[in-house]
């Protein structure tokens, strides 16, 4: 099981994702079985940040003097999953997620889901320096993303159905 600790250092995130802990901890529950690490206590941290902060981190750790969408900092160079394992940290820039400016909440969350998956795979040792690794990582990201979307749609459909039934029975009292 994966536990995600979430820290937000920029208040703009609050406008788009109200309950950030619930959001990210629910996402990992929707991951494919091989990434849920059942029977283990796996944890990671997310820093929801901005371009100014991520630029400093990018300069310090990658010697690139520019902001980026996401940075991942694996705790160990070689992944070694034990009963209790800390995977590392993911930093996400608000401005990159909110492009174009004032993106609606659903599109914003969709971008955050995709970039979170990307950062998560980096924590597990995936990389995209070589073309073959890039293709492998993109394929894995796509698999995880499609499964998450499928599960979200299923939940929304169930809730919509329940609401429809409720409205129907409430309105039929007046027939």
Helices and strands as residue ranges (DSSP letters): E 2-8, H 12-16, H 20-29, G 33-35, E 41-49, H 51-62, E 70-74, E 84-93, H 94-97, H 105-123, H 131-172
